[in-house]
Amino acid sequence: MSKLSPTEETIIANIKGKSRKVLADALGIKLSTLNTHIA
């Protein structure tokens, strides 16, 4: 496994974070419904 620079790690973390947010927004109501059922 190659060592990533701090900048690359930050970029990757941001991409993952955005992907998660976009996915959550896309699921929207389903996600909140799921959370309600779990909680």
Secondary structure, DSSP 8 states (H G I E B T S, - for coil): -----HHHHHHHHHHHHHHHHHHHHHHTHHHHHHHHHH-
